[in-house]
Amino acid sequence: MAVRAAVLPAVGSPLEITGIELPDPGPGQVRVRLAAAGVCHSDLSLSDGTMRVPVPAVLGHEGAGTVVAVGEGVTHVAPGDGVVLNWAPSCGACHACSLGEVWLCAKALSGTGDVYARTAGGTDLHPGLNVAAFAEETVVSAACVLPVPDGVPLTDAALLGCAVLTGYGAVHHSARVRQGETVAVFGVGGVGLSALQAARIAGASQIVAVDVSPEKEELARAAGATDYVVASGTTARDIRGLTGKQGVDVAVECAGRAVSIRAAWDSTRRGGRTTVVGIGGKDQQVTFNALEIFHWGRTLSGCVYGNSDPAVDLPVLAGHIRAGRLDLGALVTERISLDGIPAAFENMLAGKGGRALVVF
């Protein structure tokens, strides 16, 4: 069956909106009709080669939709069910999974090498991050779908698949923000806006948002920021000035750039914690001297997928949504069609907006 999709023909090439041939689901697979997909910076990282996956591919890893058909052996969802796509399913058997660190599963991205569809001309296509959400429909492993929690609109639920799990998890699972602590969030995109809301939910006493764009201040304050700093060469000094010259307890870096990682580290107090969520390239080198590591006693940690377990965390997030503590709509700066994805990529490159949502 032919459906329209955004195909990445090669690394560094423009996306092509075209028809692809999608097969029926085989054993252990699910076919999903997409309701919405978020355009995430990680998709841009896939397209420019920062993150390597087999190409040609259909990108898009943050989505939700309705089950159209299931293959043999699939029992946890059925046709007509609303589902959230999980781009990093855990195998449950590797060393990381045995430790309960399912976000580090060694086999999470093994499906990206599979051929899941073909172009009209017969060229094999791979699913960019397992789920190929930039398409009207997709076929995925049953492990890549989770039921949409009650009370969450299907279109908004797309954002749960990456931005919200990552931002919320960075604050609650990685940084472990405590009531009354001060927090700085670097990067006011979809993940950063989620982290701001998560810091507010955690009870942070002061939340400083940092971004290169002055135009994002309104978005940041709506999400929970108490202060806003336009990134510059004095960012860390500016944040210390807002916090009694101490620095914040926690910094969450969502941009993946050496300069902002270093600024996040410098903006925390002695003994503070910096969590790096942003995905940077190999050319982004961050340096520290041995004395400052000892003297400041700070902690610097990476964070993958918010250190989250989607099966456990989605019901928790749904509770916050139903209670009005978490606003998914506040993350979306524009709603676009499938044809608008290339322009959304350009906006990300220009540092604009929070999250574009493709509505099918």
RODO-2510 file (C-alpha; in nm, 4 decimals, decimal comma):
residues 360
     n   res          X          Y          Z
     1     m     0,0000     0,0000     0,0000
     2     a     0,1385     0,3434    -0,0949
     3     v     0,1603     0,6247     0,1619
     4     r     0,3325     0,9633     0,1592
     5     a     0,6498     1,0090     0,3607
     6     a     0,9507     1,2373     0,4100
     7     v     1,2492     1,0423     0,2752
     8     l     1,6148     1,1241     0,3440
     9     p     1,7895     0,9960     0,0273
    10     a     2,1426     1,0460     0,1623
    11     v     2,3200     1,2210     0,4507
    12     g     2,3240     1,5943     0,3857
    13     s     2,0552     1,5773     0,1166
    14     p     1,7224     1,7619     0,1368
    15     l     1,4201     1,5606     0,2464
    16     e     1,1934     1,4421    -0,0351
    17     i     0,8185     1,4238     0,0217
    18     t     0,7172     1,1258    -0,1866
    19     g     0,5118     0,8073    -0,2000
    20     i     0,6520     0,4855    -0,0525
    21     e     0,5309     0,1251    -0,0573
    22     l     0,4547     0,0026     0,2938
    23     p     0,3985    -0,3711     0,3537
    24     d     0,1423    -0,5336     0,5778
    25     p     0,2695    -0,6062     0,9307
    26     g     0,4501    -0,9363     0,9754
    27     p     0,4794    -1,1435     1,2948
    28     g     0,5461    -0,9196     1,5937
    29     q     0,4757    -0,6006     1,3991
    30     v     0,2147    -0,3248     1,4131
    31     r     0,0902    -0,0905     1,1432
    32     v     0,0035     0,2583     1,2676
    33     r    -0,1767     0,5473     1,0990
    34     l    -0,0025     0,8591     1,2313
    35     a    -0,2093     1,1342     1,3924
    36     a     0,0897     1,3598     1,4570
    37     a     0,4693     1,3652     1,4684
    38     g     0,7014     1,6132     1,6347
    39     v     0,9937     1,7584     1,4405
    40     c     1,2838     1,7070     1,6803
    41     h     1,6407     1,8357     1,6576
    42     s     1,7563     1,4732     1,6630
    43     d     1,5963     1,4325     1,3195
    44     l     1,8157     1,7173     1,2010
    45     s     2,1163     1,5406     1,3571
    46     l     2,0284     1,2297     1,1572
    47     s     1,9946     1,4219     0,8333
    48     d     2,3316     1,5994     0,8650
    49     g     2,5248     1,2943     0,9838
    50     t     2,5823     1,3980     1,3470
    51     m     2,4061     1,0721     1,4338
    52     r     2,4701     0,7886     1,1899
    53     v     2,1903     0,5629     1,0639
    54     p     2,1516     0,3648     0,7400
    55     v     2,0125     0,5628     0,4470
    56     p     1,7962     0,6146     0,2515
    57     a     1,5591     0,6413     0,5433
    58     v     1,2301     0,7835     0,6597
    59     l     1,3003     1,0036     0,9618
    60     g     1,0705     1,1004     1,2487
    61     h     1,0847     0,9344     1,5897
    62     e     0,8315     1,1276     1,7989
    63     g     0,4787     1,0283     1,7062
    64     a     0,1395     0,8888     1,7965
    65     g    -0,1425     0,7373     1,5996
    66     t    -0,4012     0,4635     1,5650
    67     v    -0,3307     0,0950     1,5135
    68     v    -0,4493    -0,0156     1,1698
    69     a    -0,3417    -0,3795     1,1785
    70     v    -0,1290    -0,6153     1,3852
    71     g     0,0818    -0,9139     1,2900
    72     e     0,0838    -1,2607     1,4391
    73     g     0,1669    -1,2743     1,8089
    74     v     0,0811    -0,9126     1,8943
    75     t    -0,1567    -0,9025     2,1889
    76     h    -0,0978    -0,5796     2,3857
    77     v    -0,2598    -0,3564     2,1218
    78     a    -0,5369    -0,4075     1,8660
    79     p    -0,6744    -0,2254     1,5605
    80     g    -0,8384     0,0993     1,6666
    81     d    -0,6126     0,1534     1,9712
    82     g    -0,4302     0,4842     2,0136
    83     v    -0,0558     0,4370     2,0619
    84     v     0,2587     0,6379     2,1328
    85     l     0,5668     0,5394     1,9333
    86     n     0,8700     0,4399     2,1390
    87     w     1,1828     0,4870     1,9266
    88     a     1,4159     0,3153     2,1765
    89     p     1,2540    -0,0101     2,2903
    90     s     1,4509    -0,2129     2,5435
    91     c     1,5367    -0,5773     2,4868
    92     g     1,5158    -0,6698     2,8560
    93     a     1,8143    -0,9033     2,8281
    94     c     2,1347    -0,7004     2,7767
    95     h     2,3612    -0,5841     3,0610
    96     a     2,2056    -0,2344     3,0796
    97     c     1,8534    -0,3758     3,0906
    98     s     1,9561    -0,6209     3,3639
    99     l     2,0619    -0,3179     3,5707
   100     g     1,7280    -0,1468     3,5089
   101     e     1,8917     0,1121     3,2808
   102     v     1,6594     0,0442     2,9875
   103     w     1,7419     0,3793     2,8249
   104     l     2,0921     0,2431     2,7591
   105     c     1,9743    -0,0837     2,6029
   106     a     2,2450    -0,2206     2,3722
   107     k     1,9885    -0,3316     2,1158
   108     a     1,7559    -0,0300     2,1272
   109     l     1,8469     0,0908     1,7779
   110     s     1,9034    -0,2458     1,6109
   111     g     1,5878    -0,1982     1,4031
   112     t     1,7330     0,1016     1,2184
   113     g     1,9269    -0,1362     0,9953
   114     d     1,6133    -0,3179     0,8811
   115     v     1,4419    -0,2598     0,5482
   116     y     1,0876    -0,1622     0,6393
   117     a     0,9527    -0,0145     0,3139
   118     r     1,0504     0,0726    -0,0431
   119     t     1,0251     0,3711    -0,2703
   120     a     0,7951     0,3571    -0,5711
   121     g     1,1066     0,2755    -0,7737
   122     g     1,1948    -0,0226    -0,5535
   123     t     1,4754     0,1297    -0,3439
   124     d     1,5025    -0,0147     0,0084
   125     l     1,4173     0,2233     0,2926
   126     h     1,5232     0,2105     0,6576
   127     p     1,3302     0,3470     0,9574
   128     g     1,5420     0,6416     1,0801
   129     l     1,5108     0,5773     1,4540
   130     n     1,3101     0,2556     1,4383
   131     v     0,9669     0,4123     1,3865
   132     a     0,9736     0,6308     1,0699
   133     a     0,7105     0,8735     1,1954
   134     f     0,7416     1,1226     0,9082
   135     a     0,4843     0,9289     0,7071
   136     e     0,1091     0,8924     0,6898
   137     e     0,1464     0,5341     0,8142
   138     t     0,4315     0,3192     0,9422
   139     v     0,5042    -0,0432     1,0296
   140     v     0,7027    -0,0975     1,3499
   141     s     0,8016    -0,3666     1,5939
   142     a     0,5347    -0,4287     1,8564
   143     a     0,7942    -0,3236     2,1158
   144     c     0,7839     0,0254     1,9628
   145     v     0,4219     0,0999     2,0548
   146     l     0,2704     0,1850     2,3917
   147     p    -0,0987     0,2543     2,4588
   148     v    -0,1856     0,6239     2,4788
   149     p    -0,2656     0,7019     2,8436
   150     d    -0,6244     0,7921     2,9274
   151     g    -0,7035     1,1608     2,9107
   152     v    -0,4270     1,2533     2,6646
   153     p    -0,5412     1,3731     2,3189
   154     l    -0,3924     1,1561     2,0448
   155     t    -0,2312     1,4469     1,8583
   156     d    -0,0671     1,5891     2,1721
   157     a     0,0460     1,2396     2,2743
   158     a     0,3057     1,2476     1,9948
   159     l     0,5181     1,4798     2,2098
   160     l     0,5361     1,2208     2,4856
   161     g     0,7523     1,0003     2,2641
   162     c     1,0648     1,2136     2,2905
   163     a     1,0552     1,5795     2,4007
   164     v     0,8518     1,5328     2,7167
   165     l     1,0077     1,2044     2,8284
   166     t     1,3539     1,3501     2,7699
   167     g     1,2985     1,6884     2,9360
   168     y     1,0980     1,5518     3,2264
   169     g     1,3386     1,2632     3,2791
   170     a     1,6441     1,4889     3,2687
   171     v     1,5029     1,6839     3,5626
   172     h     1,3475     1,4012     3,7644
   173     h     1,5692     1,0996     3,6870
   174     s     1,9103     1,2383     3,5942
   175     a     1,9468     1,5687     3,7810
   176     r     1,6975     1,4607     4,0516
   177     v     1,5863     1,8159     4,1247
   178     r     1,4579     1,8574     4,4792
   179     q     1,1978     2,0903     4,6263
   180     g     1,3397     2,4409     4,6703
   181     e     1,6470     2,3957     4,4510
   182     t     1,7437     2,6436     4,1794
   183     v     1,7630     2,5310     3,8161
   184     a     1,8936     2,6690     3,4864
   185     v     1,7775     2,5224     3,1551
   186     f     1,9936     2,5913     2,8493
   187     g     1,8018     2,5781     2,5203
   188     v     1,4336     2,6619     2,4917
   189     g     1,3273     2,4091     2,2293
   190     g     1,0805     2,1266     2,2816
   191     v     1,3033     1,9407     2,5284
   192     g     1,4003     2,2606     2,7108
   193     l     1,0376     2,3688     2,7468
   194     s     0,9579     2,0238     2,8875
   195     a     1,2484     2,0553     3,1316
   196     l     1,1216     2,3956     3,2466
   197     q     0,7791     2,2503     3,3206
   198     a     0,9394     1,9523     3,4944
   199     a     1,1481     2,1822     3,7162
   200     r     0,8317     2,3674     3,8136
   201     i     0,6579     2,0364     3,8924
   202     a     0,9587     1,9353     4,1036
   203     g     0,9145     2,2496     4,3131
   204     a     1,2233     2,4431     4,2059
   205     s     1,2349     2,7816     4,3780
   206     q     1,3994     2,9626     4,0862
   207     i     1,4104     2,8529     3,7222
   208     v     1,6392     3,0368     3,4808
   209     a     1,5874     2,9791     3,1078
   210     v     1,8775     3,0461     2,8700
   211     d     1,8608     3,0729     2,4919
   212     v     2,0287     3,2596     2,2079
   213     s     1,6939     3,4018     2,0979
   214     p     1,5289     3,6870     2,2934
   215     e     1,1996     3,5977     2,1233
   216     k     1,1698     3,2771     2,3248
   217     e     1,1302     3,4525     2,6605
   218     e     0,7513     3,4442     2,6514
   219     l     0,7520     3,0708     2,5739
   220     a     0,9982     3,0063     2,8552
   221     r     0,8061     3,2030     3,1177
   222     a     0,4804     3,0337     3,0171
   223     a     0,6503     2,6987     3,0806
   224     g     0,7683     2,7992     3,4283
   225     a     1,0832     3,0103     3,3972
   226     t     1,1155     3,2788     3,6647
   227     d     1,4106     3,4449     3,4886
   228     y     1,5368     3,4633     3,1305
   229     v     1,8935     3,5100     3,0088
   230     v     1,9929     3,5670     2,6481
   231     a     2,3037     3,3560     2,5917
   232     s     2,6298     3,5483     2,5608
   233     g     2,9895     3,5354     2,6732
   234     t     2,8763     3,6309     3,0252
   235     t     2,5948     3,3779     3,0681
   236     a     2,7432     3,2014     3,3708
   237     r     2,8185     3,5347     3,5406
   238     d     2,4639     3,6546     3,4677
   239     i     2,3159     3,3415     3,6262
   240     r     2,5343     3,3738     3,9337
   241     g     2,4171     3,7346     3,9609
   242     l     2,0559     3,6124     3,9700
   243     t     2,1315     3,3592     4,2437
   244     g     2,3136     3,5595     4,5077
   245     k     2,6510     3,4958     4,3381
   246     q     2,6215     3,1269     4,4252
   247     g     2,5104     2,9753     4,0955
   248     v     2,2228     2,7330     4,0504
   249     d     2,1978     2,3938     4,2135
   250     v     2,1228     2,2243     3,8814
   251     a     2,1865     2,3094     3,5151
   252     v     2,0188     2,1146     3,2341
   253     e     2,1842     2,1606     2,8946
   254     c     1,9547     2,0915     2,5979
   255     a     2,1501     2,2400     2,3065
   256     g     2,4419     1,9987     2,2645
   257     r     2,7054     2,2650     2,2049
   258     a     3,0449     2,2882     2,3700
   259     v     2,9967     2,6534     2,4634
   260     s     2,6612     2,5929     2,6323
   261     i     2,7804     2,2791     2,8114
   262     r     3,0728     2,4757     2,9509
   263     a     2,8440     2,7652     3,0454
   264     a     2,6023     2,5268     3,2175
   265     w     2,8885     2,3816     3,4228
   266     d     3,0168     2,7298     3,5107
   267     s     2,6695     2,8474     3,6132
   268     t     2,6258     2,5883     3,8880
   269     r     2,7259     2,6416     4,2480
   270     r     3,0102     2,4587     4,4166
   271     g     2,8829     2,1018     4,4488
   272     g     2,6171     2,1627     4,1841
   273     r     2,4977     1,9228     3,9150
   274     t     2,5001     1,9604     3,5358
   275     t     2,3006     1,7226     3,3154
   276     v     2,3743     1,7247     2,9412
   277     v     2,0755     1,6277     2,7271
   278     g     2,1703     1,7925     2,3963
   279     i     2,3331     1,5838     2,1244
   280     g     2,6482     1,7483     1,9950
   281     g     2,8916     1,6525     1,7219
   282     k     3,2363     1,4989     1,7679
   283     d     3,3879     1,8355     1,6845
   284     q     3,2286     1,9901     1,9948
   285     q     3,5137     1,9553     2,2441
   286     v     3,4579     2,0588     2,6074
   287     t     3,7664     2,1104     2,8253
   288     f     3,8209     2,1290     3,2025
   289     n     4,1373     2,1600     3,4045
   290     a     4,2153     1,9137     3,6820
   291     l     4,2193     2,1767     3,9574
   292     e     3,8722     2,3117     3,8862
   293     i     3,7220     1,9626     3,8891
   294     f     3,8582     1,9145     4,2407
   295     h     3,7850     2,2658     4,3636
   296     w     3,4263     2,3026     4,2454
   297     g     3,3144     1,9508     4,3365
   298     r     3,0522     1,9624     4,0635
   299     t     2,8920     1,6655     3,8895
   300     l     2,8658     1,6460     3,5098
   301     s     2,6519     1,3694     3,3632
   302     g     2,5101     1,2651     3,0297
   303     c     2,1445     1,1844     2,9869
   304     v     1,9940     0,9519     2,7237
   305     y     1,6182     0,9715     2,6560
   306     g     1,5757     1,1375     2,9938
   307     n     1,7021     0,8198     3,1659
   308     s     1,3381     0,7182     3,1309
   309     d     1,1477     0,3936     3,1072
   310     p     0,8554     0,4900     2,8804
   311     a     0,6314     0,2096     3,0063
   312     v     0,6713     0,3387     3,3634
   313     d     0,6895     0,7118     3,2966
   314     l     0,4032     0,7603     3,0488
   315     p     0,1331     0,6954     3,3127
   316     v     0,3093     0,9382     3,5480
   317     l     0,3187     1,2075     3,2802
   318     a    -0,0464     1,1437     3,2004
   319     g    -0,1300     1,2101     3,5652
   320     h     0,0453     1,5474     3,5467
   321     i    -0,1400     1,6287     3,2231
   322     r    -0,4815     1,5413     3,3663
   323     a    -0,4061     1,7473     3,6774
   324     g    -0,3093     2,0498     3,4668
   325     r     0,0536     2,0538     3,5831
   326     l     0,1947     1,9623     3,2410
   327     d     0,0766     2,1462     2,9290
   328     l     0,1717     1,9691     2,6058
   329     g     0,0202     2,2455     2,3964
   330     a     0,2733     2,4910     2,5376
   331     l     0,5517     2,3003     2,3613
   332     v     0,4073     2,3458     2,0129
   333     t     0,4943     2,6675     1,8334
   334     e     0,3513     2,5685     1,4961
   335     r     0,1335     2,2959     1,3488
   336     i     0,2321     2,1921     0,9999
   337     s     0,1557     1,9345     0,7328
   338     l     0,3933     1,6686     0,6067
   339     d     0,5000     1,9063     0,3296
   340     g     0,6141     2,1587     0,5914
   341     i     0,8872     1,9413     0,7418
   342     p     1,1761     2,0768     0,5266
   343     a     1,0884     2,4332     0,6283
   344     a     1,0704     2,3233     0,9938
   345     f     1,4267     2,1922     0,9619
   346     e     1,5354     2,5320     0,8352
   347     n     1,3693     2,6983     1,1352
   348     m     1,5613     2,4700     1,3716
   349     l     1,8876     2,5589     1,2019
   350     a     1,7997     2,9247     1,2546
   351     g     1,7230     2,8648     1,6238
   352     k     1,3538     2,9456     1,5940
   353     g     1,0533     2,7979     1,7705
   354     g     0,9985     2,5299     2,0298
   355     r     0,8480     2,2327     1,8495
   356     a     0,6778     2,1983     1,5123
   357     l     0,4035     1,9362     1,5183
   358     v     0,3154     1,7558     1,1959
   359     v    -0,0571     1,6877     1,1966
   360     f    -0,1697     1,4257     0,9464
***
